């Protein structure tokens, strides 16, 4: 049975999901991020599967979401990027909390997420070599490309946005995985995207797959395409994600 425990880590509301009989034992740690206008509770099914496979899973509420819900800025996409940036800033606080408790087994740290959480995951890979395994689900490894697409769509719809929005979000350059693919560093990373995704274009994952194909630093990257799939995680995919983390975090099956 998986326990679901509410915690506050440096002001960050999180859920800890862990097998009841292993609650006080060091375990591989997976931080798993929810999507845009969602909340930590909506990735609980995935977390329970991971916990049942032997991991301690931490589900944070992103800024402006869940227990931290705030009105969305009238500036298009501003709240979205602010939420991701805060995820990036808070990641080390979450890891440090569990390290101080000596509950991370053998420094085995994983990170994953869906949609906005997938973008967070890909961005974290650029700066955190301590991450051993990752899964970017329905996210984009190319936030600069996605940001340009959003700005173009805003202009086409005649909505107002700051002329210097690109500069205001220039921090994206430092966290764009497509600009620094060697940061993959031969780590096991799973990318999944549906071909009919109506929110984040499939081609941003497909272009990255072509970019890094055959490179030595990308030998452990797995790309999976959901033919005809939209912006939705099906139960079978949750099992695939769980198996990926369990395999690469070296968790032996019972």
N, C-alpha and C positions, 0 to 999 in steps of 0.2 A: 504494500500500500504506500502511495506517495503522499507525504505531508505537504500542505501548502501553508507557509508561515509568512505573516506580514512583518516587514522590517522597515526601518528608516536608516539609511546609510548616508551620513553627512547631508541630511535633508532630502535625500532621494528616496521616494517611496518605491519599494521593491517587494516582490514575492520571492521567497526561497522555496523551491520545490525539490524534495529529497525523499528517498525511501525511508520509511519510519525506522527500520532496523539499522540504518546507517547514518542517522542524523548527526551523530557526534564523531563520525569517522572522517579522516581525510579522504576526499574523493576528487576525481577530475571535475573542474569547474567550467560550466558553460554559461556565458552571459548571452541572453537571447532577447532581441529587440523587436518590438511591435511596429506596425505601420502607421501611416499618416491618419490622423483623426480616429485613431484606435486607442487601445489601452493594454496594459500588461495582462489583464484577465483574458484577453482574446487570443493569447498565444499559450494558454494554460494546457490545452490538449497536447501540443507539441512538447511542452515542458514535462508533462507527466510521462510521456513516452521516453524522453531522455532520462528522467529520474529512475524509471523502472529498469532502464538499461545500465544503471550504475553511476549516474552523474549527479552532481549537485547543480541545479539550474537556478539562475538568478534572472528575474524578469523586472527590469526597471520601467517606470513610467517616464517617458520622455518629457522634457519641458513642454508646457502647453497641452498636455494630454493626461487622461485619467485623473488621478488625484491632484494633478497640477494644471488642470484645465483652465485656460484663459481664452478670451475672445481672440479670434484670428485677426491679424493686422489687415488694414485696408490696402496695404502695399502688397500686391500679388507675389506670392511665394516667400515673402519675408519670414513669416512664422515657420514655414517648412524648413528653411535653411537654418534658422535660429535653433530649431529643435534638434537638428542633426549636429550642429556645432556644439551644443550643450551635451549631447550624448558623448561626443568625442572628449570633451573636457572632463566628464565625470567618470569615464571608464577606469582610469587609474585609481580613483577613490574607491570604486567597487572592488577592484582586485586587491588593493591594499587592505581593505576590511577583512577579507577572508584569509589573506596571508598572515595578518596579525593574530588571527585565531588558529593558525596552523592547520587549516582545514582544506588546503589545496594539495592533493596528492602528487608528489613528484613534479611539481610545477606544471602540471598538465592543465592548460587553459585553452578553452575554445570560445569562439564567438560566432553568433549567427543572427539572422533576422529576416523579416519579410518586408518587401517594399521599401519604405523609408528606413526600416531596420536593416534591410539588405544593403542599402547605400551606406549606412553607418558602418556595417561590417567591412565592406570593401575599403572604406576610408581608413578605418582603424588598422588595416593590414599595412598601410604605408608607413606607420610610425611605431608599431608595437611588435617587435620581434619575439616578445614573450608569448604571443598567441601561437599555439601549436597547430590548431585546426580551425577552419572557418567554413561557413555556409552562407552564401549570398543568394537569397531566394526572391525573385521578382524585383531585385534592385538593379542599380546600374553601377558598374565600375568607373563610369565616365561622368562624374557630376558636372564638369564644365560643359560637356555636350548637352546634358539634360537641362542645365540652367539656361543655355542659349535657346534651346527649344521652347522652354517655358516663356522666356522673354519675347520670342518671336510670336508665340500664340497670343500673348497679352496684347501686343501691338496690333495683331490682326483683328482682335475683338474690340479695338478702340478703347481699351482700359488704360488708366493712368498708371505710370510707374516712374520711379526716379531715373533720370537719364544716366546716372552713374551707378545703377544697381549692380552692374558687373564689377565695378571697383569695390562696392560695399560688400560684395561676397567674394572678393579676390582670394580669401583664405582657401577657397576650394582648390586652387592650383596646387597647394601643398599636400592635399589629400586626394588628388585624382590618381587612381591606381593605373590608369592607362598612360599617364605621364611618367610613371616610375614603376614599370612592371617588374623590374628586378627585385622589388620589395616582396614579391611573392616568396622568394628565397627557397624555392622547392618545397614549400609547405603544402599539405593536403588542403585544398580549397574546393568546395563544391559550388558551382553556379547553376541555377535552374531558372528558366524563363519560358513562358508560354508564347507561342508565335502570334496569338491574337490578343495579346495584352493591350488593353485600351488606355492604360495609365502611364506605363513606362515602356517605351518601345523595345521590342525584342532585339532589334538590330544593334542596340548598344552592347548587349552581351555577345551577340554573334560577331560583331566587329572586333571585340577584344579577343575572342577565341582565335580569329584569323591572325591578329597581331602577335600573339605569343606562341602560336603553333610551332612546335619543334624546338623551342628554346629550353636550354638546360635548367633554367630557374623555374620552369613551369611544368616539369615532368609529373608532378603530383596534383595538377589541377584537373578537375573533372567538370565538363560542361554537359548539361542535360537540357534537351529541348522538349517542351510540352507541345506537341503538335495539336493545333486547334484550341489550345488552352488559353483562357483569359487570365485576369488578375485575381486568381483564387488558388488557394492551397488545398488540394484534395487529400483525403486520408492516406492514400497510398504513398503520396509524396512525403508525408510526415514520417512514415516508416522508413523511407529511403534516407531521409535526413538523419534519423536516429541511428540507423545502421552505419552511416558514414562517420558520425562522431564516435560511435562505439568502437568501430574498427581502428580509427586513427588515434584515438586516445587510449588505445591498447587495453580496452576493457574485455575481459574474457567472459564469454557467455556461460550461463549456469549449466 
